[in-house]
């Protein structure tokens, strides 16, 4: 998808715009029955994104631990087997 203009908006700019739109029309969004589906979909989307970022954070921490273990292994020169669980 290509957007018009020289520089397409960043993800942060898009999120700021959506937040401003929701803030400005909060009472309308809450009061209109048709908006209930939109709010439910937004809630599900945000919840799924939180899960994704949580899992990515776990993977990042695991990689840091692997790097630390690799550096320790290189310093010791000993052979070892490391088991890492990503759950």
HTML snippet that shows the backbone in 3Dmol.js (N, CA, C, O; Angstrom):
<script src="https://3Dmol.org/build/3Dmol-min.js"></script>
<div id="view" style="width:600px;height:400px;position:relative"></div>
<script>
const pdb = `
ATOM      1  N   UNK A   1       0.844  -1.180   0.000  1.00  0.00           N
ATOM      2  CA  UNK A   1       0.000   0.000   0.000  1.00  0.00           C
ATOM      3  C   UNK A   1       0.883   1.235   0.000  1.00  0.00           C
ATOM      4  O   UNK A   1       1.804   1.330   0.811  1.00  0.00           O
ATOM      5  N   UNK A   2       0.630   2.161  -0.870  1.00  0.00           N
ATOM      6  CA  UNK A   2       1.387   3.406  -0.906  1.00  0.00           C
ATOM      7  C   UNK A   2       0.477   4.544  -0.490  1.00  0.00           C
ATOM      8  O   UNK A   2      -0.697   4.591  -0.857  1.00  0.00           O
ATOM      9  N   UNK A   3       1.031   5.443   0.270  1.00  0.00           N
ATOM     10  CA  UNK A   3       0.280   6.596   0.749  1.00  0.00           C
ATOM     11  C   UNK A   3       0.728   7.837  -0.001  1.00  0.00           C
ATOM     12  O   UNK A   3       1.895   7.941  -0.379  1.00  0.00           O
ATOM     13  N   UNK A   4      -0.176   8.776  -0.221  1.00  0.00           N
ATOM     14  CA  UNK A   4       0.216   9.997  -0.941  1.00  0.00           C
ATOM     15  C   UNK A   4       1.140  10.862  -0.092  1.00  0.00           C
ATOM     16  O   UNK A   4       1.146  10.770   1.135  1.00  0.00           O
ATOM     17  N   UNK A   5       1.902  11.683  -0.751  1.00  0.00           N
ATOM     18  CA  UNK A   5       2.782  12.604  -0.043  1.00  0.00           C
ATOM     19  C   UNK A   5       4.230  12.174  -0.137  1.00  0.00           C
ATOM     20  O   UNK A   5       4.556  11.089  -0.616  1.00  0.00           O
ATOM     21  N   UNK A   6       5.086  13.063   0.337  1.00  0.00           N
ATOM     22  CA  UNK A   6       6.524  12.801   0.276  1.00  0.00           C
ATOM     23  C   UNK A   6       6.927  11.767   1.325  1.00  0.00           C
ATOM     24  O   UNK A   6       7.640  10.811   1.023  1.00  0.00           O
ATOM     25  N   UNK A   7       6.464  11.968   2.560  1.00  0.00           N
ATOM     26  CA  UNK A   7       6.811  11.069   3.656  1.00  0.00           C
ATOM     27  C   UNK A   7       5.531  10.454   4.222  1.00  0.00           C
ATOM     28  O   UNK A   7       4.664  11.180   4.709  1.00  0.00           O
ATOM     29  N   UNK A   8       5.403   9.133   4.166  1.00  0.00           N
ATOM     30  CA  UNK A   8       4.209   8.521   4.749  1.00  0.00           C
ATOM     31  C   UNK A   8       4.252   8.662   6.282  1.00  0.00           C
ATOM     32  O   UNK A   8       5.332   8.760   6.863  1.00  0.00           O
ATOM     33  N   UNK A   9       3.090   8.672   6.927  1.00  0.00           N
ATOM     34  CA  UNK A   9       3.084   8.818   8.389  1.00  0.00           C
ATOM     35  C   UNK A   9       3.694   7.590   9.062  1.00  0.00           C
ATOM     36  O   UNK A   9       3.604   6.468   8.564  1.00  0.00           O
ATOM     37  N   UNK A  10       4.310   7.842  10.201  1.00  0.00           N
ATOM     38  CA  UNK A  10       4.887   6.748  10.970  1.00  0.00           C
ATOM     39  C   UNK A  10       3.795   6.070  11.772  1.00  0.00           C
ATOM     40  O   UNK A  10       2.684   6.589  11.888  1.00  0.00           O
ATOM     41  N   UNK A  11       4.110   4.919  12.320  1.00  0.00           N
ATOM     42  CA  UNK A  11       3.148   4.186  13.145  1.00  0.00           C
ATOM     43  C   UNK A  11       2.751   5.013  14.364  1.00  0.00           C
ATOM     44  O   UNK A  11       1.584   5.021  14.757  1.00  0.00           O
ATOM     45  N   UNK A  12       3.711   5.704  14.959  1.00  0.00           N
ATOM     46  CA  UNK A  12       3.398   6.545  16.124  1.00  0.00           C
ATOM     47  C   UNK A  12       2.446   7.678  15.754  1.00  0.00           C
ATOM     48  O   UNK A  12       1.541   8.005  16.522  1.00  0.00           O
ATOM     49  N   UNK A  13       2.646   8.274  14.592  1.00  0.00           N
ATOM     50  CA  UNK A  13       1.747   9.341  14.149  1.00  0.00           C
ATOM     51  C   UNK A  13       0.334   8.807  13.922  1.00  0.00           C
ATOM     52  O   UNK A  13      -0.646   9.462  14.277  1.00  0.00           O
ATOM     53  N   UNK A  14       0.235   7.629  13.337  1.00  0.00           N
ATOM     54  CA  UNK A  14      -1.080   7.026  13.112  1.00  0.00           C
ATOM     55  C   UNK A  14      -1.764   6.726  14.437  1.00  0.00           C
ATOM     56  O   UNK A  14      -2.953   7.005  14.598  1.00  0.00           O
ATOM     57  N   UNK A  15      -1.027   6.162  15.386  1.00  0.00           N
ATOM     58  CA  UNK A  15      -1.608   5.852  16.700  1.00  0.00           C
ATOM     59  C   UNK A  15      -2.023   7.130  17.426  1.00  0.00           C
ATOM     60  O   UNK A  15      -3.076   7.159  18.063  1.00  0.00           O
ATOM     61  N   UNK A  16      -1.212   8.185  17.340  1.00  0.00           N
ATOM     62  CA  UNK A  16      -1.586   9.470  17.948  1.00  0.00           C
ATOM     63  C   UNK A  16      -2.869  10.013  17.336  1.00  0.00           C
ATOM     64  O   UNK A  16      -3.731  10.525  18.051  1.00  0.00           O
ATOM     65  N   UNK A  17      -3.001   9.904  16.015  1.00  0.00           N
ATOM     66  CA  UNK A  17      -4.199  10.389  15.335  1.00  0.00           C
ATOM     67  C   UNK A  17      -5.431   9.610  15.790  1.00  0.00           C
ATOM     68  O   UNK A  17      -6.479  10.197  16.059  1.00  0.00           O
ATOM     69  N   UNK A  18      -5.301   8.288  15.875  1.00  0.00           N
ATOM     70  CA  UNK A  18      -6.434   7.467  16.319  1.00  0.00           C
ATOM     71  C   UNK A  18      -6.802   7.803  17.759  1.00  0.00           C
ATOM     72  O   UNK A  18      -7.985   7.893  18.086  1.00  0.00           O
ATOM     73  N   UNK A  19      -5.810   7.989  18.623  1.00  0.00           N
ATOM     74  CA  UNK A  19      -6.087   8.354  20.021  1.00  0.00           C
ATOM     75  C   UNK A  19      -6.787   9.709  20.107  1.00  0.00           C
ATOM     76  O   UNK A  19      -7.738   9.873  20.872  1.00  0.00           O
ATOM     77  N   UNK A  20      -6.319  10.672  19.327  1.00  0.00           N
ATOM     78  CA  UNK A  20      -6.976  11.981  19.320  1.00  0.00           C
ATOM     79  C   UNK A  20      -8.413  11.874  18.828  1.00  0.00           C
ATOM     80  O   UNK A  20      -9.314  12.506  19.379  1.00  0.00           O
ATOM     81  N   UNK A  21      -8.619  11.082  17.799  1.00  0.00           N
ATOM     82  CA  UNK A  21      -9.959  10.885  17.265  1.00  0.00           C
ATOM     83  C   UNK A  21     -10.885  10.252  18.298  1.00  0.00           C
ATOM     84  O   UNK A  21     -12.030  10.677  18.455  1.00  0.00           O
ATOM     85  N   UNK A  22     -10.391   9.244  18.995  1.00  0.00           N
ATOM     86  CA  UNK A  22     -11.193   8.596  20.031  1.00  0.00           C
ATOM     87  C   UNK A  22     -11.435   9.527  21.214  1.00  0.00           C
ATOM     88  O   UNK A  22     -12.541   9.568  21.754  1.00  0.00           O
ATOM     89  N   UNK A  23     -10.417  10.270  21.616  1.00  0.00           N
ATOM     90  CA  UNK A  23     -10.587  11.214  22.731  1.00  0.00           C
ATOM     91  C   UNK A  23     -11.613  12.288  22.394  1.00  0.00           C
ATOM     92  O   UNK A  23     -12.447  12.637  23.230  1.00  0.00           O
ATOM     93  N   UNK A  24     -11.554  12.809  21.183  1.00  0.00           N
ATOM     94  CA  UNK A  24     -12.458  13.886  20.787  1.00  0.00           C
ATOM     95  C   UNK A  24     -13.901  13.399  20.662  1.00  0.00           C
ATOM     96  O   UNK A  24     -14.837  14.170  20.874  1.00  0.00           O
ATOM     97  N   UNK A  25     -14.079  12.144  20.325  1.00  0.00           N
ATOM     98  CA  UNK A  25     -15.417  11.605  20.106  1.00  0.00           C
ATOM     99  C   UNK A  25     -15.769  10.509  21.108  1.00  0.00           C
ATOM    100  O   UNK A  25     -16.545   9.607  20.794  1.00  0.00           O
ATOM    101  N   UNK A  26     -15.209  10.582  22.298  1.00  0.00           N
ATOM    102  CA  UNK A  26     -15.391   9.514  23.279  1.00  0.00           C
ATOM    103  C   UNK A  26     -16.862   9.290  23.622  1.00  0.00           C
ATOM    104  O   UNK A  26     -17.331   8.152  23.625  1.00  0.00           O
ATOM    105  N   UNK A  27     -17.589  10.363  23.910  1.00  0.00           N
ATOM    106  CA  UNK A  27     -18.996  10.186  24.295  1.00  0.00           C
ATOM    107  C   UNK A  27     -19.817   9.631  23.140  1.00  0.00           C
ATOM    108  O   UNK A  27     -20.740   8.846  23.356  1.00  0.00           O
ATOM    109  N   UNK A  28     -19.490  10.031  21.923  1.00  0.00           N
ATOM    110  CA  UNK A  28     -20.212   9.507  20.763  1.00  0.00           C
ATOM    111  C   UNK A  28     -19.933   8.011  20.613  1.00  0.00           C
ATOM    112  O   UNK A  28     -20.844   7.218  20.376  1.00  0.00           O
ATOM    113  N   UNK A  29     -18.670   7.642  20.755  1.00  0.00           N
ATOM    114  CA  UNK A  29     -18.291   6.236  20.610  1.00  0.00           C
ATOM    115  C   UNK A  29     -18.940   5.383  21.698  1.00  0.00           C
ATOM    116  O   UNK A  29     -19.365   4.259  21.431  1.00  0.00           O
ATOM    117  N   UNK A  30     -19.019   5.907  22.917  1.00  0.00           N
ATOM    118  CA  UNK A  30     -19.592   5.140  24.017  1.00  0.00           C
ATOM    119  C   UNK A  30     -21.112   5.050  23.906  1.00  0.00           C
ATOM    120  O   UNK A  30     -21.695   4.029  24.269  1.00  0.00           O
ATOM    121  N   UNK A  31     -21.754   6.089  23.417  1.00  0.00           N
ATOM    122  CA  UNK A  31     -23.214   6.139  23.406  1.00  0.00           C
ATOM    123  C   UNK A  31     -23.859   5.437  22.208  1.00  0.00           C
ATOM    124  O   UNK A  31     -24.989   4.963  22.324  1.00  0.00           O
ATOM    125  N   UNK A  32     -23.193   5.358  21.090  1.00  0.00           N
ATOM    126  CA  UNK A  32     -23.791   4.779  19.884  1.00  0.00           C
ATOM    127  C   UNK A  32     -23.707   3.251  19.968  1.00  0.00           C
ATOM    128  O   UNK A  32     -22.617   2.709  20.155  1.00  0.00           O
ATOM    129  N   UNK A  33     -24.820   2.558  19.837  1.00  0.00           N
ATOM    130  CA  UNK A  33     -24.798   1.092  19.914  1.00  0.00           C
ATOM    131  C   UNK A  33     -23.936   0.442  18.829  1.00  0.00           C
ATOM    132  O   UNK A  33     -23.338  -0.611  19.054  1.00  0.00           O
ATOM    133  N   UNK A  34     -23.876   1.075  17.647  1.00  0.00           N
ATOM    134  CA  UNK A  34     -23.074   0.512  16.566  1.00  0.00           C
ATOM    135  C   UNK A  34     -21.577   0.523  16.890  1.00  0.00           C
ATOM    136  O   UNK A  34     -20.809  -0.252  16.320  1.00  0.00           O
ATOM    137  N   UNK A  35     -21.178   1.388  17.791  1.00  0.00           N
ATOM    138  CA  UNK A  35     -19.762   1.502  18.140  1.00  0.00           C
ATOM    139  C   UNK A  35     -19.308   0.382  19.066  1.00  0.00           C
ATOM    140  O   UNK A  35     -18.109   0.191  19.270  1.00  0.00           O
ATOM    141  N   UNK A  36     -20.251  -0.350  19.621  1.00  0.00           N
ATOM    142  CA  UNK A  36     -19.887  -1.428  20.549  1.00  0.00           C
ATOM    143  C   UNK A  36     -18.977  -2.444  19.860  1.00  0.00           C
ATOM    144  O   UNK A  36     -17.986  -2.883  20.443  1.00  0.00           O
ATOM    145  N   UNK A  37     -19.309  -2.820  18.616  1.00  0.00           N
ATOM    146  CA  UNK A  37     -18.477  -3.776  17.889  1.00  0.00           C
ATOM    147  C   UNK A  37     -17.075  -3.221  17.658  1.00  0.00           C
ATOM    148  O   UNK A  37     -16.092  -3.953  17.766  1.00  0.00           O
ATOM    149  N   UNK A  38     -16.979  -1.936  17.342  1.00  0.00           N
ATOM    150  CA  UNK A  38     -15.677  -1.300  17.157  1.00  0.00           C
ATOM    151  C   UNK A  38     -14.855  -1.358  18.439  1.00  0.00           C
ATOM    152  O   UNK A  38     -13.672  -1.697  18.409  1.00  0.00           O
ATOM    153  N   UNK A  39     -15.478  -1.029  19.556  1.00  0.00           N
ATOM    154  CA  UNK A  39     -14.762  -1.064  20.831  1.00  0.00           C
ATOM    155  C   UNK A  39     -14.314  -2.474  21.192  1.00  0.00           C
ATOM    156  O   UNK A  39     -13.214  -2.667  21.708  1.00  0.00           O
ATOM    157  N   UNK A  40     -15.158  -3.451  20.923  1.00  0.00           N
ATOM    158  CA  UNK A  40     -14.785  -4.839  21.202  1.00  0.00           C
ATOM    159  C   UNK A  40     -13.609  -5.258  20.327  1.00  0.00           C
ATOM    160  O   UNK A  40     -12.675  -5.904  20.802  1.00  0.00           O
ATOM    161  N   UNK A  41     -13.655  -4.888  19.047  1.00  0.00           N
ATOM    162  CA  UNK A  41     -12.546  -5.220  18.146  1.00  0.00           C
ATOM    163  C   UNK A  41     -11.255  -4.517  18.558  1.00  0.00           C
ATOM    164  O   UNK A  41     -10.180  -5.114  18.507  1.00  0.00           O
ATOM    165  N   UNK A  42     -11.359  -3.249  18.966  1.00  0.00           N
ATOM    166  CA  UNK A  42     -10.170  -2.532  19.446  1.00  0.00           C
ATOM    167  C   UNK A  42      -9.603  -3.189  20.694  1.00  0.00           C
ATOM    168  O   UNK A  42      -8.388  -3.324  20.836  1.00  0.00           O
ATOM    169  N   UNK A  43     -10.488  -3.599  21.599  1.00  0.00           N
ATOM    170  CA  UNK A  43     -10.051  -4.269  22.824  1.00  0.00           C
ATOM    171  C   UNK A  43      -9.311  -5.568  22.493  1.00  0.00           C
ATOM    172  O   UNK A  43      -8.247  -5.835  23.050  1.00  0.00           O
ATOM    173  N   UNK A  44      -9.873  -6.374  21.588  1.00  0.00           N
ATOM    174  CA  UNK A  44      -9.237  -7.635  21.199  1.00  0.00           C
ATOM    175  C   UNK A  44      -7.890  -7.386  20.538  1.00  0.00           C
ATOM    176  O   UNK A  44      -6.927  -8.113  20.783  1.00  0.00           O
ATOM    177  N   UNK A  45      -7.826  -6.352  19.695  1.00  0.00           N
ATOM    178  CA  UNK A  45      -6.568  -6.028  19.017  1.00  0.00           C
ATOM    179  C   UNK A  45      -5.491  -5.618  20.017  1.00  0.00           C
ATOM    180  O   UNK A  45      -4.358  -6.096  19.951  1.00  0.00           O
ATOM    181  N   UNK A  46      -5.848  -4.739  20.935  1.00  0.00           N
ATOM    182  CA  UNK A  46      -4.874  -4.284  21.938  1.00  0.00           C
ATOM    183  C   UNK A  46      -4.427  -5.450  22.805  1.00  0.00           C
ATOM    184  O   UNK A  46      -3.243  -5.575  23.118  1.00  0.00           O
ATOM    185  N   UNK A  47      -5.356  -6.294  23.190  1.00  0.00           N
ATOM    186  CA  UNK A  47      -5.019  -7.455  24.017  1.00  0.00           C
ATOM    187  C   UNK A  47      -4.063  -8.388  23.280  1.00  0.00           C
ATOM    188  O   UNK A  47      -3.111  -8.893  23.875  1.00  0.00           O
ATOM    189  N   UNK A  48      -4.310  -8.622  21.985  1.00  0.00           N
ATOM    190  CA  UNK A  48      -3.412  -9.485  21.216  1.00  0.00           C
ATOM    191  C   UNK A  48      -2.031  -8.856  21.068  1.00  0.00           C
ATOM    192  O   UNK A  48      -1.021  -9.558  21.109  1.00  0.00           O
ATOM    193  N   UNK A  49      -1.983  -7.532  20.894  1.00  0.00           N
ATOM    194  CA  UNK A  49      -0.694  -6.854  20.773  1.00  0.00           C
ATOM    195  C   UNK A  49       0.102  -6.935  22.076  1.00  0.00           C
ATOM    196  O   UNK A  49       1.324  -7.075  22.052  1.00  0.00           O
ATOM    197  N   UNK A  50      -0.587  -6.847  23.199  1.00  0.00           N
ATOM    198  CA  UNK A  50       0.084  -6.979  24.487  1.00  0.00           C
ATOM    199  C   UNK A  50       0.691  -8.368  24.620  1.00  0.00           C
ATOM    200  O   UNK A  50       1.813  -8.510  25.106  1.00  0.00           O
ATOM    201  N   UNK A  51      -0.039  -9.392  24.193  1.00  0.00           N
ATOM    202  CA  UNK A  51       0.487 -10.756  24.229  1.00  0.00           C
ATOM    203  C   UNK A  51       1.712 -10.899  23.332  1.00  0.00           C
ATOM    204  O   UNK A  51       2.699 -11.528  23.715  1.00  0.00           O
ATOM    205  N   UNK A  52       1.644 -10.316  22.138  1.00  0.00           N
ATOM    206  CA  UNK A  52       2.773 -10.395  21.204  1.00  0.00           C
ATOM    207  C   UNK A  52       4.003  -9.722  21.797  1.00  0.00           C
ATOM    208  O   UNK A  52       5.093 -10.294  21.775  1.00  0.00           O
ATOM    209  N   UNK A  53       3.838  -8.508  22.329  1.00  0.00           N
ATOM    210  CA  UNK A  53       4.971  -7.794  22.907  1.00  0.00           C
ATOM    211  C   UNK A  53       5.520  -8.511  24.131  1.00  0.00           C
ATOM    212  O   UNK A  53       6.727  -8.487  24.374  1.00  0.00           O
ATOM    213  N   UNK A  54       4.658  -9.140  24.896  1.00  0.00           N
ATOM    214  CA  UNK A  54       5.109  -9.907  26.054  1.00  0.00           C
ATOM    215  C   UNK A  54       5.987 -11.074  25.615  1.00  0.00           C
ATOM    216  O   UNK A  54       7.039 -11.322  26.203  1.00  0.00           O
ATOM    217  N   UNK A  55       5.551 -11.787  24.584  1.00  0.00           N
ATOM    218  CA  UNK A  55       6.342 -12.910  24.081  1.00  0.00           C
ATOM    219  C   UNK A  55       7.660 -12.429  23.467  1.00  0.00           C
ATOM    220  O   UNK A  55       8.698 -13.065  23.648  1.00  0.00           O
ATOM    221  N   UNK A  56       7.619 -11.315  22.748  1.00  0.00           N
ATOM    222  CA  UNK A  56       8.855 -10.762  22.182  1.00  0.00           C
ATOM    223  C   UNK A  56       9.829 -10.362  23.284  1.00  0.00           C
ATOM    224  O   UNK A  56      11.039 -10.542  23.144  1.00  0.00           O
ATOM    225  N   UNK A  57       9.305  -9.824  24.368  1.00  0.00           N
ATOM    226  CA  UNK A  57      10.159  -9.452  25.497  1.00  0.00           C
ATOM    227  C   UNK A  57      10.806 -10.690  26.108  1.00  0.00           C
ATOM    228  O   UNK A  57      11.983 -10.662  26.469  1.00  0.00           O
ATOM    229  N   UNK A  58      10.046 -11.772  26.225  1.00  0.00           N
ATOM    230  CA  UNK A  58      10.614 -13.019  26.758  1.00  0.00           C
ATOM    231  C   UNK A  58      11.735 -13.528  25.865  1.00  0.00           C
ATOM    232  O   UNK A  58      12.767 -13.988  26.354  1.00  0.00           O
ATOM    233  N   UNK A  59      11.529 -13.446  24.552  1.00  0.00           N
ATOM    234  CA  UNK A  59      12.554 -13.903  23.605  1.00  0.00           C
ATOM    235  C   UNK A  59      13.797 -13.023  23.714  1.00  0.00           C
ATOM    236  O   UNK A  59      14.921 -13.523  23.670  1.00  0.00           O
ATOM    237  N   UNK A  60      13.595 -11.714  23.857  1.00  0.00           N
ATOM    238  CA  UNK A  60      14.731 -10.803  23.985  1.00  0.00           C
ATOM    239  C   UNK A  60      15.550 -11.119  25.238  1.00  0.00           C
ATOM    240  O   UNK A  60      16.780 -11.142  25.196  1.00  0.00           O
ATOM    241  N   UNK A  61      14.863 -11.360  26.339  1.00  0.00           N
ATOM    242  CA  UNK A  61      15.559 -11.709  27.584  1.00  0.00           C
ATOM    243  C   UNK A  61      16.312 -13.020  27.410  1.00  0.00           C
ATOM    244  O   UNK A  61      17.434 -13.162  27.897  1.00  0.00           O
ATOM    245  N   UNK A  62      15.703 -13.980  26.719  1.00  0.00           N
ATOM    246  CA  UNK A  62      16.365 -15.268  26.491  1.00  0.00           C
ATOM    247  C   UNK A  62      17.623 -15.093  25.651  1.00  0.00           C
ATOM    248  O   UNK A  62      18.646 -15.718  25.933  1.00  0.00           O
ATOM    249  N   UNK A  63      17.560 -14.250  24.622  1.00  0.00           N
ATOM    250  CA  UNK A  63      18.749 -13.992  23.808  1.00  0.00           C
ATOM    251  C   UNK A  63      19.851 -13.323  24.624  1.00  0.00           C
ATOM    252  O   UNK A  63      21.028 -13.645  24.458  1.00  0.00           O
ATOM    253  N   UNK A  64      19.482 -12.409  25.490  1.00  0.00           N
ATOM    254  CA  UNK A  64      20.497 -11.776  26.348  1.00  0.00           C
ATOM    255  C   UNK A  64      21.167 -12.812  27.245  1.00  0.00           C
ATOM    256  O   UNK A  64      22.384 -12.793  27.429  1.00  0.00           O
ATOM    257  N   UNK A  65      20.357 -13.721  27.803  1.00  0.00           N
ATOM    258  CA  UNK A  65      20.914 -14.774  28.648  1.00  0.00           C
ATOM    259  C   UNK A  65      21.849 -15.670  27.845  1.00  0.00           C
ATOM    260  O   UNK A  65      22.909 -16.064  28.332  1.00  0.00           O
ATOM    261  N   UNK A  66      21.457 -15.990  26.620  1.00  0.00           N
ATOM    262  CA  UNK A  66      22.330 -16.795  25.761  1.00  0.00           C
ATOM    263  C   UNK A  66      23.654 -16.085  25.474  1.00  0.00           C
ATOM    264  O   UNK A  66      24.717 -16.705  25.492  1.00  0.00           O
ATOM    265  N   UNK A  67      23.575 -14.782  25.211  1.00  0.00           N
ATOM    266  CA  UNK A  67      24.809 -14.028  24.958  1.00  0.00           C
ATOM    267  C   UNK A  67      25.697 -14.015  26.187  1.00  0.00           C
ATOM    268  O   UNK A  67      26.915 -14.162  26.087  1.00  0.00           O
ATOM    269  N   UNK A  68      25.078 -13.837  27.351  1.00  0.00           N
ATOM    270  CA  UNK A  68      25.861 -13.824  28.592  1.00  0.00           C
ATOM    271  C   UNK A  68      26.515 -15.186  28.826  1.00  0.00           C
ATOM    272  O   UNK A  68      27.685 -15.261  29.204  1.00  0.00           O
ATOM    273  N   UNK A  69      25.756 -16.260  28.601  1.00  0.00           N
ATOM    274  CA  UNK A  69      26.320 -17.599  28.764  1.00  0.00           C
ATOM    275  C   UNK A  69      27.424 -17.859  27.757  1.00  0.00           C
ATOM    276  O   UNK A  69      28.427 -18.492  28.085  1.00  0.00           O
ATOM    277  N   UNK A  70      27.250 -17.379  26.534  1.00  0.00           N
ATOM    278  CA  UNK A  70      28.271 -17.556  25.501  1.00  0.00           C
ATOM    279  C   UNK A  70      29.548 -16.820  25.872  1.00  0.00           C
ATOM    280  O   UNK A  70      30.646 -17.337  25.665  1.00  0.00           O
ATOM    281  N   UNK A  71      29.416 -15.625  26.415  1.00  0.00           N
ATOM    282  CA  UNK A  71      30.601 -14.877  26.838  1.00  0.00           C
ATOM    283  C   UNK A  71      31.295 -15.576  27.994  1.00  0.00           C
ATOM    284  O   UNK A  71      32.524 -15.639  28.032  1.00  0.00           O
ATOM    285  N   UNK A  72      30.522 -16.102  28.939  1.00  0.00           N
ATOM    286  CA  UNK A  72      31.116 -16.835  30.058  1.00  0.00           C
ATOM    287  C   UNK A  72      31.814 -18.096  29.567  1.00  0.00           C
ATOM    288  O   UNK A  72      32.895 -18.440  30.045  1.00  0.00           O
ATOM    289  N   UNK A  73      31.196 -18.784  28.614  1.00  0.00           N
ATOM    290  CA  UNK A  73      31.783 -20.000  28.062  1.00  0.00           C
ATOM    291  C   UNK A  73      33.100 -19.690  27.369  1.00  0.00           C
ATOM    292  O   UNK A  73      34.076 -20.425  27.519  1.00  0.00           O
ATOM    293  N   UNK A  74      33.126 -18.592  26.604  1.00  0.00           N
ATOM    294  CA  UNK A  74      34.361 -18.210  25.914  1.00  0.00           C
ATOM    295  C   UNK A  74      35.458 -17.847  26.909  1.00  0.00           C
ATOM    296  O   UNK A  74      36.638 -18.086  26.650  1.00  0.00           O
ATOM    297  N   UNK A  75      35.079 -17.276  28.034  1.00  0.00           N
ATOM    298  CA  UNK A  75      36.066 -16.904  29.043  1.00  0.00           C
ATOM    299  C   UNK A  75      36.609 -18.131  29.763  1.00  0.00           C
ATOM    300  O   UNK A  75      37.790 -18.163  30.111  1.00  0.00           O
ATOM    301  N   UNK A  76      35.775 -19.143  29.995  1.00  0.00           N
ATOM    302  CA  UNK A  76      36.193 -20.341  30.715  1.00  0.00           C
ATOM    303  C   UNK A  76      36.879 -21.336  29.801  1.00  0.00           C
ATOM    304  O   UNK A  76      37.829 -22.006  30.206  1.00  0.00           O
ATOM    305  N   UNK A  77      36.399 -21.435  28.567  1.00  0.00           N
ATOM    306  CA  UNK A  77      36.966 -22.414  27.660  1.00  0.00           C
ATOM    307  C   UNK A  77      36.488 -23.825  27.942  1.00  0.00           C
ATOM    308  O   UNK A  77      37.070 -24.777  27.423  1.00  0.00           O
ATOM    309  N   UNK A  78      35.445 -23.993  28.747  1.00  0.00           N
ATOM    310  CA  UNK A  78      34.921 -25.309  29.080  1.00  0.00           C
ATOM    311  C   UNK A  78      33.713 -25.630  28.209  1.00  0.00           C
ATOM    312  O   UNK A  78      33.047 -24.732  27.695  1.00  0.00           O
ATOM    313  N   UNK A  79      33.444 -26.908  28.052  1.00  0.00           N
ATOM    314  CA  UNK A  79      32.284 -27.350  27.287  1.00  0.00           C
ATOM    315  C   UNK A  79      31.089 -27.476  28.230  1.00  0.00           C
ATOM    316  O   UNK A  79      31.201 -28.040  29.318  1.00  0.00           O
ATOM    317  N   UNK A  80      29.946 -26.946  27.798  1.00  0.00           N
ATOM    318  CA  UNK A  80      28.743 -27.097  28.606  1.00  0.00           C
ATOM    319  C   UNK A  80      27.525 -27.109  27.698  1.00  0.00           C
ATOM    320  O   UNK A  80      27.563 -26.589  26.584  1.00  0.00           O
ATOM    321  N   UNK A  81      26.452 -27.705  28.183  1.00  0.00           N
ATOM    322  CA  UNK A  81      25.173 -27.730  27.470  1.00  0.00           C
ATOM    323  C   UNK A  81      24.186 -26.895  28.263  1.00  0.00           C
ATOM    324  O   UNK A  81      23.989 -27.106  29.460  1.00  0.00           O
ATOM    325  N   UNK A  82      23.575 -25.953  27.583  1.00  0.00           N
ATOM    326  CA  UNK A  82      22.594 -25.065  28.242  1.00  0.00           C
ATOM    327  C   UNK A  82      21.217 -25.353  27.666  1.00  0.00           C
ATOM    328  O   UNK A  82      21.053 -25.474  26.452  1.00  0.00           O
ATOM    329  N   UNK A  83      20.230 -25.463  28.544  1.00  0.00           N
ATOM    330  CA  UNK A  83      18.855 -25.682  28.133  1.00  0.00           C
ATOM    331  C   UNK A  83      18.081 -24.405  28.406  1.00  0.00           C
ATOM    332  O   UNK A  83      18.127 -23.869  29.514  1.00  0.00           O
ATOM    333  N   UNK A  84      17.376 -23.923  27.408  1.00  0.00           N
ATOM    334  CA  UNK A  84      16.645 -22.672  27.525  1.00  0.00           C
ATOM    335  C   UNK A  84      15.190 -22.920  27.135  1.00  0.00           C
ATOM    336  O   UNK A  84      14.909 -23.381  26.029  1.00  0.00           O
ATOM    337  N   UNK A  85      14.263 -22.610  28.052  1.00  0.00           N
ATOM    338  CA  UNK A  85      12.841 -22.786  27.775  1.00  0.00           C
ATOM    339  C   UNK A  85      12.239 -21.447  27.391  1.00  0.00           C
ATOM    340  O   UNK A  85      12.479 -20.440  28.058  1.00  0.00           O
ATOM    341  N   UNK A  86      11.455 -21.431  26.314  1.00  0.00           N
ATOM    342  CA  UNK A  86      10.836 -20.214  25.823  1.00  0.00           C
ATOM    343  C   UNK A  86       9.322 -20.269  26.007  1.00  0.00           C
ATOM    344  O   UNK A  86       8.580 -20.012  25.059  1.00  0.00           O
ATOM    345  N   UNK A  87       8.865 -20.588  27.176  1.00  0.00           N
ATOM    346  CA  UNK A  87       7.423 -20.644  27.433  1.00  0.00           C
ATOM    347  C   UNK A  87       7.058 -19.564  28.404  1.00  0.00           C
ATOM    348  O   UNK A  87       5.888 -19.427  28.763  1.00  0.00           O
TER     349      UNK A  87
END
`;
const viewer = $3Dmol.createViewer("view");
viewer.addModel(pdb, "pdb");
viewer.setStyle({}, {cartoon: {color: "spectrum"}});
viewer.zoomTo();
viewer.render();
</script>
